[in-house]
Amino acid sequence: MGVVFMIYEFRTYDLKVRSVPQVLENFAEVIEKRQELSKLCAFWYTEIGPLNQIIHVWEYKDAAERDKIRSEAVKHDWWPPKIGKFVIRQTVEIFKPWENSPLLTPGDNGPFYEMRSYLIQAGLMPQAKARWAPNIEERVKRSPLAVVMEGDVGTYNKMVHIWPYKSLDERLKIRTKAKEDNVWPPQGDPDLPFETLEQENKIMLPAPFSPMK
């Protein structure tokens, strides 16, 4: 953890029903060549929540590097993969990790990844950070945190945190115990307004070629 100078691009594609296996196959054919241009952090598909989604995550130093690499990538006839007929919509969001967040790192921490997305009241993101700060260290003693970050481009005032688990039973056990111990969710100052307006989550599984398994 520490000061971070990077951005994560989250590309979420909503796909036609039953097309996820074919889309993953098409990506698998070209993903190694694409990674010669920039770092793929993770590639997931949804298991619980909004179904028929894929989420691929790319790391860049900044927006200028992202623009340069993406311009280079589309010069090749193999990128993007030929999946247009399967895609209903595409959502692109840029996130910055919090200063006290771990970074997305290859490994076998999953295979179940929970992505929790919160819409924060305008102007209260610093308050959310302050509320979380004292609790993160104690919470990650119970299970690893993949990343916590905030939106920079796309949905503003959005924070996202991602937690890997070995199983859904492990997830339930860990979250229940953390709540019983009054460790999680972080409470903060009761005299301050609660900053979270909306919450949603999804459970994701890694594609066979995902660096985060």
N, C-alpha and C positions, 0 to 999 in steps of 0.2 A: 504494500500500500504506500501511497505517497502522491506527490503532485504528478498529474498525468497530462501529457501533451499528445493527445490522439483523439480520433473520433471513431465511432462505430456506425456503419451504415446497415440498418435493418431493412431488408427487402422482403415484404410479406405478399405472397401471391395467393389469392383465392382461386381454386381450381374447380373444374367441372367434376361432378361426382364420378368416382371410380377411376379418375385419371392420375392420381398421385403416383402409383407404381411406374407408369410410363414416363411421367415427368422426371422422376428420380433417375430412371434409366438414361434419359436423354442428358441430364446434367452429368451423370457419372462418366459419360463418354468424353466430356470436354473439360471437366473440372480441374484436372491436373494441369492442363495447358493454361487455364485461366489463373491458376495460383502462381504461375511464373511471373505474373504481372503485379499481383498484390495478395495479401494474406487473407485467406478464408479462415474465420474464427470458428464458425459453427454452421451446420445445416440441419434443420429440424423439420419434422412434419407433425401436425397436431393429432393427438389421440383423444383428448377430452377438451371440450369447449367448442370453439368454432372449427368445425371439421373441414377436411379437404383444403387445408392451408399448408404451404411450405414457408419457411423463414430461413433466409440465408444472411449471414452476418459477415461484413468485410471491414477490416481495420485499415485506417489511413492516418497519416500524420495530421492532415488538415484538409479543408475543402479544396484547396488548390491541387493537392496531390490526387484527391479523388477525381476531380474533373480531368486531370491529365491522363490518369490510368484508364478511366472509363472511355475516354476518347480513343485511346490506343486499342482497347479491347474490341470495340465495335468495328475496327478496321479489318478484323479477321472474320472470315466467313463462318467460323465455328462458334462465334459468340454474338449475341446470346444463343443458347441452344434452341433448337426448333421446337418450341412448346406453345407458340401463339394460339393454336386452336384449342388449347386446354385452359387458357387463362380467362377468368371472369373479370378480375380487377387486380391491380398492383398498387401497393402502398409502400412508399419509401420514407423512412424516418432516419434522422441523424441524431445520435446521442453522444453525450460526453459523460464518461465515468466520474463519479464523485471522487473527491480527493482521498477519502478513506476506503475506497472500494478496491477489491481485488480486480485483476484484469482477466478477460476471457482467455483461458489457457487450455491447450490440448490435454486430453486425459480421459480416463474411464470413470468419471464420478457418477454417471447416470446409471441406467439409461433413461430414467424419467426426469424431465426438466420442467419445473413449474415456473412460468413467466407470469408475474403479477404486475399489472399496469394500473397506476393511480393518476387521476386527474387532480392536480393541486390548485387550490384557489389562487388567482393571480396575486403575485407579490408575496406569497407565503412559502415559496420553495426554501428560502433560508431557514424558516422556522421548522420545516419538515426535516431538513438536514440536522438541525440542532436537536430535534426530538429523537432522531435515530442514533446520533453519534454515541451516546453513552451505552447503548444496548447492543450495537452490532457485534462487538467483541465477544460478549457473553452468548449471543445467539449462535455465532459461528462455531462455538465449542460443541454445539449439538449436531450441526451438519454444515457442510461448506456452502458459502455464498459464491455464486459464479460472478455476479456483477450487480452493482446498483448504480443507476445513471439517470440523467435527466435529458429531456428532449431539447435539441438545439435547432433542428429544422424538421418541419412536419407538424405534429401535434405539440404545441408549446405548452408549458406548465404541466408536463407529463413526466412522471418518474416510473422507472421500470426496475424491478429486481428479479433475478433468476436464481433458482435454487435446484441443485441436482439431488436426486434420491435414488437409492438402489431399487426401491419398490414403492408402490402406493401405500402399502402397510407401514413401511418405514416413515413415509411422509406424515401419515396420520399420527403415529406414535410420537414423533419428534415435535410436531406442532402442538399436540395436546399437552405434552410435558412442559414445553416452553411457556404455554399459557398458564398452566397450573403453578409454575414457579414465578409467575409475574415478570418473566423476561421478555415475552413477546405476545402481542404486538407492543412496540414502545409507547409509553403513555405520555411522557412530557409534562409540561406545566398545565394543570387543570384549569388555570385562570385564562389561558390563551384560547382563542378560537381553534376548533379542530379544522385543519387545513385541507383534508382530503374530501373531494366532492364526489368522485366516482371511483369504483374499483372493478377490475375484471381480472380473470386469470385463465390460463390455458395450460394443459399438460402436453408436453411435446416429447417426441422420440427422435433420436439421431438417425439421419440417413447413413447408409453403410460407409460412405466416404467422408462423413463429418469428422473434423479433428477433435471435437468434443463428443465423446461416446456416452 
